[in-house]
Amino acid sequence: MKTHYLSKAKALPLQIVLIVPFVIQIFAAVSLVGYLSFKNGQRAVNDLAGQLIDRSSDVVDEHLKSYLSIPQTLNQINADTIHRGILNVRDRQTLGKYFWDQMQAYDLTYIGIGLTTGEGLGAARYDGKTITIDDWTAKLPNNTFTYATDNQGNRTQVNARWTWQNSNEPWYTEPIAADKPIWAKIVTGNYPTGPYIAASASRPIYDSQNRLLGMIASDIHLLKLSDFLRSLDISQSGRVFLLERDGTLIASSGTEKPFVFVNQKIQRLQAINSSDPTIQNIARHLQTSGFASITQDTNFQVEVEGKQNYVNVIPWRDKYGLNWLMVVSVPENTFMTQINANTQTTIALCLGALVVASAIGVFTSHWIVHPILRLNWASEAMAAGNLNQTVETSGIRELNTLSNSFNHMARQLHESFTALEKSKEELEDRVEERTTELKNTLEELQRTQSQIIQSEKMSSLGQLVAGVAHEINNPVNFIHGNLAHVQEYTQNLLLLMQLYQQYHPYPIAEIQTLVEDIDLEFLQSDLPKLLSSMRVGTDRIRQIVLSLRNFSRIDEAEFKRVDIHEGIDSTLMILQHRLKGKPEQPEIEVIKDYDNVPSVECYAGQLNQVFMNILVNAIDALEENNTKRTYQEIENNRSQIKICTSIVNSTWLQVAIADNGVGISKEFQQRIFDPFFTTKPIGKGTGMGMSISYQIVTKKHNGKLECFSTPGKGTEFIIQIPLQLKNG
């Protein structure tokens, strides 16, 4: 019966069966036409994008070849002129005008020479407009003079003086080391005239006897490459940019500068750090395989802000050592606008065809499905709860079979509902029984939790008793062991003094014998020491008793004003046996940085429990760290616990307890205050100490308890509570 019901529920309406085939045929035909049209459009877009990228790449390539050949060609001409003796590098006036004339003729940023003697001269266009002459000697400092010039290249006045040394500059040292023309490393500078980012074409120069005179260089300002790239008509959102093989941006067609200022100094920009999303995403894609691994033209697509971009990467080299990457990117939507519009039109036509086909199908199927409506009405009545339904048979064979099946189903459904009511009652009984079991389990869990909390308190109390017993034991035994000696020494001294008073200063044999028996000289020297030791022992007992009295507030529920430093010191005194040095490890150093803080209204005993839990965890962390180090390593980097108290915003007390132990991972820091969470081995902690401490600080005192830790460096707990707590 159940199988028959499910089969009916999954059946499709007859009208749908009649209409859908027509709709599918029309939809499939229109979709196929639209798909083929879209794919053809995409193929055309790919071809067009490739043509645009190739054209842009050729334009950039030709410009780079033409523009970057000028400095090297000019250097060769100047080097040949010097080699033949036509140009005298010692005639500084003539040399300056010579370079000035060349700056007028070529779009360069700097032309100059550096001599092996440390001297040099050059003509510069630092601001991109005005030509100046730099003339320097070998005598440091302030050996360089920058001269303004007139329209004939004559020097008119000194604009600036500064220090320059040829041997520190790559455009001087690199070509001399290579002994051939090269491109030196790109240099940067933040000059008063503006940012200076230049590539230097450099080559050695020789006299007529082939003796090395120094080197000659011609600089091009890389920002001019960006100006050229921005002039390309590649599209409003297309990008052309140049990269060094380490991913450093050289120039781009975007508005962003290829550098940033860091502390008033120019720092060249890595492409992956560019604020231009197109450049940044392409650079990240190239970085995955490595910029240096690209040895041939590479084409790919990359998504930028949800839009596809066609990208072409071309290695660009010249014979003087330049090895750059030229990247051209064109967004897909530049070409896809019309195609998307055509696609939308196709979709609209498809939807229109679907509507027409559906209308025709409804009209055609209406006269077929009318006899079935009676069966549908009966089914709806049954669904509403009226199971007494009978459908009359019809003259159609299929519908007649369906009516008989429906009547049979109605009878079976009535029987099924009766059985379902019975099953429902049984299920309710099971749920109630299960709920009772879960309630009992929860109560048992709560009882177990209470027992664990009580165990944690007893563990803290055990630590307290162990500490007190350990600290009191030594001084008490010391005093007890020495009291008999002190009494004996005192009696002997008194007897000796009486004998000296009774007799004469020259002792008789009896006194002499007694002096020898009691070893008077030793008694006189040892008695003060014993008395001093006893006094130290008694003072120690007083301190321990005082600490016990202060710390015993842990079981007090009284809300009172106390000196917070007393509670901290008492806790430290109780833990002294764990802090002091042992044969296997040095003493744990405790650094106190107490501020002048007023008394605090609090539950003193509960706060002492918080201090105890945090300090015990700090000692455990330090001891765990020490087990991984040698004794000498521990001596070189002593274990420390630093306790700082201060006032925050004049209304809050802050206590910071920090150690330099193993630290806590970020994963564990998030759970450090969770109940039952512990990183200690089984049997050494229940995981309730920090949870209870958190409740005491936040719930009982309306304060804050935070944990900050760096694995391998240490942990710091910061406690903040208000100076005055409204006890309500």
Phi, psi and omega in degrees: 000318181295322180296318179297321182293317180294322180298320179293322182294332182271354183288153180263149176297148182296323179300320178296319181297325181282325186276319189303316181304318179295317182296319181295319180298313181294316181297319180295318181295311181295320180296320180297317178297316179296321180294314179297320178297318181295317180295320177297321177296319179296320179297319178295322179297317179300318179295316181294319179296320179296320179295317180295319180295317179297318180297316179295319179297319179296319180297314180295319181298314180296320180295318180296317179299316182290312186290319184278350176278339183299309182300316182293319178296316180296321177299319180295318179299313182294320180296319178295321179298319179290319182298322180281355179084007180290322181247123182267116182290348179273340179277089190290325179294310180296318180298319179297317178293325179298313178292326179298318179296321179292324176296328177293327186273334186237149180274070180243168181258331183202139171226126181194172177233152171234125185265158179295342179283353183097350179274171177180171182202147179199157174251135187227153173232072187296322182269004180085356183229301189273134179264128176237166180240127174260130180227122182228154178252180181270352185270115181267157354268188180049045184268358185247134178243130175255119186253138167284154182231157175267190183285001176250000182087009178280145179284132183250316181203162178273120178274326184199159172233140181201173186260135181215138179220119186303318188293350180263357188254133181296328180291347175262313187284322186292314179293326178293319178294323181280338181056040177195164178294135179213171166262120179284169179300141180297132181248153180229157176194143177257089184269162176302332179280351179131178180297142181232111178232109190227147170255129186255122170271115188232151175204151178290153176236146183228155176275186184294340176265015180061031173268137183294122176265332184152227179211159177235144184219149173229127184257145168241138180278122185293338178295337177291330174296321177296320178299319179294316181297325179290340180279351181287141179265074182261340177140161186296324182250008175284162182223140169232127179212159182244140181232147165280168185291347175265008178089007179282135182284129178262308181201157179208160178277358178279176181278346183286140175284147181278031180202166174226161176262127176233112183054046177067012176245147181280130175235121182295150190264131170284138184300326181290345178258008181294145175280348175282115186298328180294310180297318183297314183291322178295318180297319178296322178296317180291329183293333182298324178261349179098128180297323185287345184276353182276111183243356179212171181303133183231129179242138176199174176242144179221145181267128179232115180052044176080005181237139180283141177234136173275131185232137174232125180246125184235124172293135180236122182226159167225173186285355181259010172109355177292135180217085186248171172243127176257123185242127177239127182232133178233127179289143182296325185292349175298327183254341190271356185300309181292323179295318178297323178296317178296323178296319178297321178297319179297318179297320179296317178296322178297315178296321177298318178296322178297317180298314180297315180297322179295318180298316179296320180296320179296315180298320183289321186275349185299315183288343179278322189268355183301319179297337183279343182299325180300318177296323179294318179297319178297320179297318179296322178297319177296320179296331179281353177116352179269096185276350181275076181235138176224130183256132178287149178282160181237179181278352180271130186300313183296319180289328178296316176299319180295322179295317178297318178296322180296316180297320177296321180295321181300318179295314181295327181293323178298317178295322181294320179296324178297315179295326181293322177299319179294318179296325180297317179297318178296321180294321178298320178297319179295318180297318180296320179295319180293323178298319179297319179296317179296322179296316178296320179297319179297318179297321179295321178296319178296319178296318179298319179298317179299320179296320180295318178299318179295323178296322178296320178296318180294326177296317178297319179295324178296320177297321179297311182296319180298318180295315181296315181299320181294316183287322183283330187302310184298305181298325181293314178298322180297311180296316182298319182289336184260347183298318181297319179295318180298317181296316181295315180299319183294314180298318180297317179297317179297318179297318180297319180296320179297320179294320177296322179289326182286324182253198186262167181298338176270108189293142175280178185298322181297315179295316180300320178297315180297318179302317180291322181295317185271356181053068187304318183298317178293320180298316181297325181277329186273331183300313177300323180296318179297316180297320178296317179297320179296320179297318177299318180297316179294322176298320180298318178297318178301316180297316181295317180298319178297318179296319177299320181294318179292314184288337181296353175297353182300334180260008178268140175258006185286136177267115187214170177265125184223165172273113186296331181294327178298317180297319180294313181297322179297317178298318178297321180297319181292327180269011185300326183293338177267343182272325187287162186293152177230167181301327185271348179203149180290175180293145172277119185279131177251121180252121180255124176238076185273131173271167178279091184250147179283174175295152186239137175277119185195176168269094192300315183298319180291323177295322176299324177297321177298314179300318181299313182298316183291317182293322178297318178297322179295317179296318178300318180295319180293318179295322177297319179294323182291332179294340181266000184235157175282167180299321181291322177297323178294320179296321182288329179229084189296144175290135185223147169234123181248128181241121181237135174239145181199170177253131181246124178056027175063001182232352184235142172262134178240131175237119179248125179240114185235145175230163178250044182273212187285341182080174182232136179292159180300324180297317181284331179300325181290342183243008189298330182260008178284142176298141176071004178269127179210148175258001182275158178297161180299132179098347181253001178182146181262349183083013181255345186301307182288328177296316178296318179300319180296320179294320180298315184288313188277319185273312184284330185242005180053038183249199181229142174227115184236151180237128176234128184211146173238117181306131179088350183241331178141180184224146177227128173254131181243120178254130176230125177225151178290147179295326178236117182254127177284106183280105182227000000 
